[in-house]
Structures are given as C-alpha cells and as structure tokens.
Amino acid sequence: YYIDHNANEANPVFAKEAENVIGHLMPYGLKIRKPSTPSLVDLYIPFPAKANGVGIDENYEAVVLASSEYKTQGGNTFSQTEDVLVNARTAEIIGHKLTDGGDSLSYYILKTKVPVKSGIVRSFSVDVGDPRKFLKIEIPDANITEIIKVEDSEGNDYTQVDNLSIDTVLMPIVDLSSTSNETKVRMKNIPVPRRYIVEESLNKTYIQFGYGSDEDLSTNSLVDPSRPLIKQAGMKHISTPRQNPYNIFTSNALGVAPQNTTITVTYRSNSTLNVNAAVGTLNQIVSSRISFTNEQLLDANKTAYIRDNIEIYNEQPINGFVSIPNTEELKMRYLGNYATQGRAVTKQDYISSIYSMPSTFGSIKRAAVVRDTNDLRRNLNLYLMAEGADGKFQEPSILLKQNVKTWLDSLRMISDSIDLLDAKIINIGLDIKVQVSRSTNPQSILAEIKNKVFEELMTIPPNIGESFYISEVYKILRQIPEVVNIPLRDGVVIRNIVGNGTHSTYSYDIAENMSLDESYIYIPENSIWEIKFVDDIRGTIV
C-alpha cells in the first residue's frame, strides 16, 4: 500500500495530497491565487457652480488620489489603484443641486470612472545588514494579493521579475515629442540591476534578491564592446560581430541585493475569501483622499462639502476572483500549461494561457476555444465564464474581458484573429424518483440524496460545451446504501430552469437535445450547464 501511495504521489497526474499536487504543478506555471478583483466603478462628486449659477467652477478641479478606500455591503474593501482627475472635461454631468431658495444652481453632480482593486494597501519595513547571497525576506501577512512597490531607504526601486536571470523589462515610456493629439507610449527595454522575485505558498509570501552588490554597478559593470568583439592576441573574443545591446551588465550575480539599508515593501492585502460583488453593493466610502489645486485660495466650506458628499456605486458586477479549486481542478488547469512555453498556438495553449493569467488582472472560471469555420479568416471564438459573488457562474465583466484580451495579445500568434464572447448558462434541475429501504426515514434520506447529487456534480464544475450525462446521476444514486431501486424510465428527469430573477434567462430545449439512448444531454460548444442550487433537485420516494 505504502509503495503504491508513494508512487502515485510522485506523479502529478495521480497525486491526491494538496501539498504534493501544488509542488508538482509549480514547474507547470501554478501560482498560489490570493483573492484579488480589479474593476471600474462609478464615483459621484458634487462640484460648485459658478457665481451666476451657470457652468462648473473650474477652480475646484480635483484629483481623487490612489489608495482611497471603498467598501461593499458585505464588508469587502476595495482600494483605488490610480489617481483620477475630475473636472468638466473628464467627467459627465448627471444632475444638480439647487440653492436653499431654489432659484439657482449651487452644485453640479459629476460622474467619473475610477479603477479599484479588492484589498487594503499596507507596508512593511525591515532592516538589512551586511550583504547576503540570495537574501529572502518573508512578509508577515498571510493575505497578500499583490506586491506594489519595493524600495530601500536610499530611494532605490527594485523591480519584480519572473526569475532573477531576467535583467531587462519592458517599460512604457511617454513620447513627449509627439505632435499628434494622442499621447504616444513607447515600450522600451530597461535594464533592472535591482530586481527580485516573489515566492508564494498557501499562507506565506517571500521576496528574494540576487547576490550582487553595489560594486557591480560602480566598477566594471558596463560591457566594453572591445573586450568581446576585437580580436586580441591571447584574449578570448567572439567571432561574430553580433552583440545583444540590452545585455549591458557583466555581473552574473542575478541582480543587486540590498545591504546596510531599510527595505520597505508596499503591498495589497485581502482577508476576505470571496471578493466578487453584485451590482450596486459597492456603495460605502471608507476613506476618500481628494486634492485641490491651490486649495488655500478656495472656499473651505465648499471643499469640505465635496469631500463629505462623494458617493460610489458599481453599475456592473465585479467579478474576476475564482474560489480556490480542489486538486483535480488544479491539475486540469495547469498540466497543459507547461507545453505553452510562453506562447499560444493550439487551442489548449489558449485555454491554459487564460487560466494562468496573473490574478491581479482577474481570473476566469471556465474557457473554451472554438474555430469559426464560417469566417474567411478562420476566426477563433473564445467563450469565457467567470464566478459571481455567490460562487455561481456569471458572465465576465467588461474589464475582465479587456484584461484577457491584453494578456492574450502578448502570447498569440500574429496571424490569429480572436473574438471574446460570453458563454451561455443553461440552468438545469433534476426530478429524482427512488425506492429506499423500509427502515429509512423518507424525509432525511431525500435531503441526503439531494446534497449528495449536488456535491458530486458541482464540486468540479463542468467545462464549456461539456454534455450532461444522466448516467452519471444514476451512478451517484446507486452508491447511496439506502437506495434500493431507481426506475429506469423516469428515475431521473431533467428540466430547464429559466429566469425567476435567480437563474439564467437562456432557454434550452432539453427534449430536443437528448441522445437517442437518453443517457446524456448535448450541450452546445458555446454554452455551459449548471445546477445552481440544491433545491433545484427535487426528490420523490416511490
């Protein structure tokens, strides 16, 4: 037994224990996903009117600063990720407030979009002494979702990389010399001698540096082109005149490690298990940071009124967080990721790439790729499904789909044309008839049967386009000891549940899509079935 157990646990396909499965899947690209959901929400701000009551007083132009915090009705905290400029040009006027006499306007109500992300921004500082090779620092917070910034007391910034051997990163550089109306942003390779990687486990987060020192930057750190290129007697040289212009550091110490300084780590932390939010639930202001230009010249009563009367609201559901899957789902998601090699060519490459998207941009619950044979370009249709605040299937938000598109643009083949589409949800219910042993309480056994069937079918949700097998329900029922017989003709009947405010509005003809032997129901490749609630399963004792 022990030999078989150890042999199975040594194979990623057959391993069952969570720690072993995670260890196997780390080389395949698995990253421990902490709760994190980005979104765009609406911020409503009152702006003073001009003295004559016509038009907005531009002197009160404001900047809503990053790290302003908002909260949902369920207690989930979201922090603003970027500064947002608010004025008559960047915001939409949606209402107004009259003076006490009602004869003129006193304030206009402006609406603008602000980017938020679940979690609270925190910082942690640690003193670093003499140089240490591959210095590793543990951040004492079990709920870290994102490392925002790492800097030392001298003001040096450290850049996060995938591995320490990477010494350049692509950075956006604003081209101020552009004469067009639109600002142009250029991507340039920037050397990052000070860099770090992030290592995560289930409850711990570490940052690790290389083993170089500041001397690597100040003494002989830049490549002298003559040394590798010009042929000199008794000296090694490169026979080809080609040289990587970005490989400018001769040190192979995998980056400069901090020494005799204080490292400050700014990060985002989230202690809530489910950070998705339904429409209209993000409506509380925790702390708002608003800055005015030349505030000392403005009316203090008006600036105070603005700060005290801003409102927040999400018109779209906030999704992008996927609850922690079990080991079987982890294997399904990541075993195919190793073959992608950082690019998307096959259908499986696209699916694996979507699942491996960094959690800071959101997560997709289910994805499927279908070739559009009717399109002249043989377009790829990517059907996506997210997870709602209740843990059930939900269409992904616009921002989440934009993040998926941006992520795939960096991986896909240049000739591939892709459309991102919402998968359709088919909510189904079951009518079950069983015969149980005479010594069994009918009411208690019905509740047990419903819970057993629901758990077995929905613990690992189906894939998009996966058929629903009625034979699987019969198999589950036969494994319950108290069940002695199941009628073959109408023991399990499938029905489509539509609407009622709680289920999908998509109607699907179950009878027309039943197999000839009535063993399964065909599901289109752009749809996914779901038993949403336990009570969608009804039972009868015969």
N, C-alpha and C positions, 0 to 999 in steps of 0.2 A: 504493500500500500504506500509506504513512505517513498519508495523508489519511484513509483508511478506519479505520486503527487509532486515530487521534486522535478521530475522530467516535464510534467505539464506546466509547472510554474516557470520553468526555464524557457518556455516557448510563448511568445507574445500572443499567438492565436488561441492557445488553450489555457493560459493563465487566468486565475479567478481572483486571487487576493489583490486588493486595490493598490497596495504599495508596489507589488511586483508588476502589475499592469502599467502603472504610471512610469516605473523605471524602464520597462521595455519600450514605451511609446515616446519617451523623451527624445531619443535619436530620430524619431519619425516626425518631430515637429510639435509634439504636445507641449502646451504651456498651461500652467495652472490658471484657470479662468476665475478671477475675482469679479464680484458684481460691479458692472460699470455700464452706464447707458448714456450716450450723448443725444441731444435733441435741440431743436429750435423752438422756443416758446414766445408768447406774446407778452410784452411789457407795456403797461398803460401809464402814461406820465402826464400830469397837468402842467401846462405851460402858460405863463401870464400873457394876457393880451396887451396890445399897445394902449396908450393912454386914451385914445379915441375909441377903443373897443374894436378896431378893425385890424386884423392881422396879428401874427405872433410877435412878441417882443424878442428879437434875435439876441438881445444882450444876455438872455438866460440860457443860451446854448449850454448843454450839459453833456458830461461823459459818465455813463454808468460803468463803474470800474469792475474789472475782473475780481473774482472771489466774493462778490455779493452772493448771498445765500438765500435759497427759497425752499419751501417745504410742501409736501403733499398732505392730503387729509389723513393718509395712513402713517405719516411720520417720516417718510423718506426725504432726505435732504439733498438738494441739488445746488451746485456752485457754478457761478458764471465763469466761463473759460477765457473770454476776451473782453477788452474794453469796447464799449459801444457808444458812438457819437449820436446824440439825439438833437435834431433841430428840424426846421420846417422842410428841409430838403431830404433828409434821411428817414423821416417818419411820416406816417399817414394820419391826417386829422380825421377823427371819427366822431367827435362830439364837442360839447362846450358846456361851460358853467356860467350862469348869469350872476350879475351883482345882486346884492341884497334887495335893491329896489326893483330889479328885473328889467331895467331899462337899457342895459348894455352888457357886453360880454366881459367877464373877468378872467376866465381861463379857457384855453382850448385843451381838449384831451387828445394826446398823440399816442399812436400805437406803433411799436417797433419790434423787430425780432431780435432776441438775444440768445446766444449759444450757451447751453448749460450742460453739465455732466453730473451724474449722480456721485455723491460723496462730499466730504469736507476737506479743504486744503489744510494740511498741517506741515510742521517742520520738525526736524530732529538734528541736533548738532553733536559732534563727537570730536575729541582732541586726538590728533595723530602725532606720534613722536618720531623716532628715528625711522629711516627707510626700512620697509619690509617687502619682501617679494610676494607678489600676488596678494596684496592686502585685501581682506574680505571684512566687510562691515555689515552686521545684522541690524536691521531697522526694527526697533521694538514695537511693532504693530502688526497684528495678525490679519488686518483687514485692508491692506494696501491694494489699490487698484491700478495705480499709475505713479511712476516717478516723474515729477515735473521738472526738477532742476537740481543739479549738484554743483556746488561751488565751495572754494576754500576761503579762508579769511583774507587772502591777498587779492581776492576778486577774480581768480581764475575759474572759468567754467569747464566742467567735464561733460563730455558728450556720450550718450548711450549708443552702443553699437551691438550688433548681433553676436559678434565674437571679437576677441581682442586683437586678432590678426588684421582686422579692418582698420586702416589708418587714414582713410578719407571717407567723407559722407557727402551726399548731395544736399545742398542748402539753397533755399530761394533767395536770390539777390534782386532787389528792385532796381530796375534800369531807369535812373532819373533823367538820362539824356534823351529818352523817347519823346518825340514831338507829337505823337498821336494823343487823342483824348483819353485812351485807356492806358493805365499803368502797366508796363510790361515787367514780368518777373522772369528772371533767368535762373536756371538751375545750374549750379557750378559745383565742381568737386573741391571741397575744402579740407585741408589736412587737419586731423584731430589728434595731436600728440597726447593730449589729456583725454582719456576715454575710460569707459567702464562698461561692464555687462551686468545684467540683472539675473540672479538665480532665485527661483521660487520653489517652494514646496507647499504642502497643504496649508500650513499655518505660519510659515516663516518666509521672509524676503531678505536677500542679501544683495549688496553691490560689491563687485570685485574689480580691482585695478590690475595693471601690469606690474612689471618690476623695474621699470626705468626710473631715472632721476632727472632733476632739472639740468644736471650737467650734460645730459644727452641733447638738450636744446641749445645750450650755450657754447659747447665745444664740439666742433666737428660733426654737427648734426645734419648739415645740408650736404647733399651729394655734390661732389666736384666732378663735372662731366668728364674732365680729362682723365680721371683715375680709371673709370671703366672703359672708356672709349679709345683713348690714344694709346697706340702700341708703344711700349717702352721696354727696353732690354731688361730681362729678369723680373718683369712685372706682369701680373695677370690682367688680361683685358678681354673685352667682349668683341668677337669677330664681326658682329653685325652692328651697323650704326643706329639701330632702333633702341630707344630707351623710353620707359614709361615716365611721362612728365609728372605724374602725380605721386610717384614713389620717391619722395624727396628726403625721407629720413633714413639715415644709415643704421640707426639703432634697431636691433631686433628684439628689444625688451618688451614688446607688446604694449607699449604705452607708458606714459609717465605716471608714477604713483605719487600720491600726496605724502609730504613729510614735514614734520615740525610745523603743523598748521591746525586749523579747526575746519572740519568738513561740515557743511550744512546741507541737509537733504530736504528738499521741499517735495511733498507727495500728496496724493489724494487718497483718502481712506473712506471706506464704506462698511458699516457694520450690519447693514440690512441685507437679508438673504435675497429678496426679490425687489429689484429697483425699477421695474416697469411701472407705468402709471396709466390709468384710464383717462379718457377725455375729461377735462375740467377739474381734475383732482389736484393739480399743481397750482395752488391759489393762495399760498401764505408767504408773506415776506418775513424772513428771519433777520437778515441784516442787509441793508442796501447802502452801497458806497457811491455817492454822486459828487462829482467835481464840477465846479463852475469856473469859467474864465473871469478873472478879476472879481471874485466873489465879494471882496471888501467894498466894491462900488455898487453892489446890488442891494435890493430891499431884503433885509433879513427875514421879514415875515413871509415874503413870497418864496424864498429859498427853503424855509422851514416847511411851508405848506407843500411844496413839491416833494420833499423828502418824506413827509408823513402820509402822502396820498397816492403813492405809486401802487400799482396792482400787477399781479402776474396771473397768467392763465394759459393752459395748453389746449389749443383747439384740435390737435391731433393726438392720438395715443402715443405715449412714449414707450417704445419697445426696442429691443436690441440686446437684452440680457436673456441668456438661456440657463435654466436651472441646471445644477450640477448633474450630469448624466451618470449612469452606472457604468461598470467596467465594460459591458458588452457594447454599449453605445460608444464609449471611448475608442474601442477597437475598430468599430465600424467607421468612425470619423477619421482616424489618424493612420491606420495601417496603409492606406493608399497615398498618404501624404509624402512618404519618402521618395516615391517614384517621380513626383512632380519636379524635383530638382530646381525649384525656384522659377518654374515657368508653367504655362497651361497650354497643352497641346490636345490631349484627349479629353473625352467627356469626364472621365474620372479625375483628371487633373483639375478641371474647373470646379468640380464638387469639392475635392479635397482643399483646393485653394480658398474657396469660400469659407469652409469650416475653420481654416487656420488663420483667418483674418484677425489681426490684433484686437483684443477685447475692448480696448479704448475706443474703437470705432463702432462697437456693437457686435452682436453675434446673430447668426442665422440658425434657426431651429432645424429646418429641412430645406434641401436644394435639389433640383433636378435639371438636367440639360437635355433639350430635345432639338434635333436638327429639323429646320423648317424646309421640307422638300419642295414646297410650292414657291419658295423665294429663289429668284435668279442667283442671288449671292450665296445660297445655301446658308441662310442666317441661322445663328444659334439662339434659341429661346431659353432663357434661364428662369425657371419658376422658383420663387422663393416663399418661405413661410417663416414667420417669427413667432415669438411667445409673448402672450399678453400678461397683464398684471395678475390675472387669476391662474397663470400657469398653463392656460389652454392655447391652442393655435390662434394666431391673429396675423392679418396682413401686415407686412413690414411698413414702417413709416417711410416717408419720402426721403428723409435724411439718411436713414439706414441704407436704402437702396442707392443713394448717391455715394455713400462710403464704399459699398460693394463695387460699384462701377469704377470708382477711382482705384480701388485695390486691384481689380482685375486688369485695368488698363496697364498696370506695371508688370503684368505677368503674361498676358495673352499674346498670341501670335499677331503680327501686324495685319495679316490678311483676314483675320476673324472678325465677323460682324456680330454684335451681341445685342439682344434686347432683354431687359429685365422686366419680368412680369410677376404679378401676384398669382399664386396658386389658389384654386377654388377649394373651399372647405365643404365637404359633404358630411353633415352630421347625421349619424345613424343611431337607431335604437334597436333593442332586441326584445322579442317576446319569447320567453322560455317556458316550456312545459316539461316537468319531470315527475317521476314517481319515486318516492323516498320510502325508506324502511318505516315500519309501523311504530317503532319506538322513538321516532324523531319528532320533535316539535316543529310543525309546519312553518310557523312564523319566523322562528330563529334560523331555520335552515334556509329559508328564502333570502334573508338578509346576508347570510354567509355565502350563498351561491352568487348573488349579485356582486358582492365585494370581490369574490374570487375571480369571476369572469372579467370584471372591470380592471382589476390589478394585473392579471395576466396579459390582457390585450393592450393596455395603455401604459404599462411601466416603461416599455420601449416603444414610443410612438411609431406609426408606420412611416414609410418613405412616400414621397410624392409619386403617384402612379401605381402604388402597390395595391394589388387586389385584396379584397376582404374574403378570407376563407371561412366559410361556415363550418367546414370540417374541423377547424381549429377550436371552435366553440364546443362542438361535440366532444372533442378530445379533453378539454378542460373539465367539462361536466362529468365525464366518466372517471376522472381522477378523484372526485369527491366521494368518500366512502359511503355517505348516507344516501347517495343517488343510486337507485337500483335499476331504473329503466328510463329511457328517453325515447319518445315516439319519433320514428324516422320521418313521418310525413310532415308534421308540423311541430316538431320538438323545438326548433329554432326558426323564428320568423324575423326577417329584417325589415325595418321600416325607415323611411327618410323623415327626419325632423327638420322643419323649416320655420324660421322666424321666431315668433313669440318674444322678441326682444332679447333673448338669451342665446339663440342659435343662429347659424348662418342662414342667409336669405336665399342661398342657392338651392334650387330644387333639382332632384336627380331621380330618374325613374328606375327603381330597384328591379322591378319585374323584367323590364326590357333588357337589362344588363346582367341577368342571371345566366350562369353557364348551363349547358344542356343537362348535365347531371346534377345541377343545383348544389354543387359543392363550393362554389365561390361566386363573388360578385365582381365584375370587371369595373375597374376604376380608370378613368381617362388619365393620360400621362401628364395632364396639366391640373390634376385635382388630387386631393388627399382626404381620406376618411378619418373620422374622429367620433368616438363615444365621449361626449363632453362631460356628462355627469353620471354618477352611479344610478340615479333614479331614471335615467334613460333606458335602463334594463328593467323589464317587468317580468315577474315570475308567477307561475301557476302550478299548484300541486294537483296531479291527476290520480 
